[in-house]
Amino acid sequence: MSKTKIENKKKILFITGTRADYGKMKSLMKEVEADPAFSCYIYVSGMHLIEVLGNTYKEVLKDNYRHVSIAFGLANTRNMSYDLGDVIRDLTGFVMKNRPDMIVVHGDRIDALAGAVVGALNNIIVAHIEGGELSGTIDDSIRHAISKFAHIHMVSNDEAAGRLIQLGEEQKNIHIIGSPDIDIMMSPSLPSLDEVKERYEIPFDKYAILMYHPVTTEYEDLSGNIKQVVDAVIASGRKYVVIYPNNDLGYELILNEYRRFRGNRLFRLFPSLRFEHFLTLLKNADFMVGNSSGGIREANIYGIPSIDVGTRQQGRYTTEVNKNIQHVTESKQDIMDAIGKVDEHRHRSSTYGDGNSTARFMELVRNPALWEIDLQKRFIDFNR
């Protein structure tokens, strides 16, 4: 693809607050970093800075970008509104010092919301990746709020684009690029399964993956719900790679329950895994269980059976289309019944892209017209 010359080197700032959004945006960051028309800046916050969850900021540093800022001074109070304000305060100082031309945010985390607010209030172009999607928690509200602050929308599919139009966004500013993590998922350079097992000392020939996150709107039920999940996977007698939850309210309740896995040879627990290594494990897993978006999207793309537990991913799929997914409540028996049926759910389908998201992203940012976007947003009535 030919590169369109852009006058003046543009600074593109990526905000990453979790291992998940870093995996989603990593291919974009690397391409921006390699393009002489741009300077890539990365602001690292949130879950990346929590020691018990793996200090995953180190994974960003290992990728050797030129301009990385680790926001070590941020609070981690487990109060999302307080922590949001703290990120906005710190990020404002960073933005005033470095003056980016664009801020790129992903998904539905408070770090992304902070980036969108800071960008919009300081007349900086905000590009939102994977807006217009649905989930069953407060994440929905956060994601849609980010979309209302964003100037440019880079979405996964037609359905997401349609929802943004319902939110009053201008169609000309909505671009379907697919999900960027698929670019990495389809890469021939993923590590081999043997390499991953050796690195993480995983002795299993066959295994499943467990990832379960807090549902912030169901905090009062979390202890009982995660107990049912742990009861089920222990009773199943299967082998599991268990990955710690994200840093939403209540994650410590999940970690407390995971103590029951200690000393059990059927379980290997990890605060975090490098994204490419996680993908290799998922690609070769018997199934995935929990309530992570990985069980909805990445498992679907690889055709890996997935057991979606509870309400966290409500609205993001239908089992008629996503036939690899079984939906169950937080019930030990329901989960065990689903585990017994996983081999009936090996089905691959994807409406999230074809592995060319990075090229589409770069085509957009290399177009001088993108940088002339009107920062004064206007609401487009749905019936026009």
Order of alpha helices (4+ residues) and beta strands (2+ residues): beta-alpha-beta-alpha-beta-alpha-beta-alpha-beta-alpha-beta-alpha-beta-alpha-alpha-beta-alpha-beta-alpha-beta-alpha-beta-alpha-beta-beta-alpha-alpha
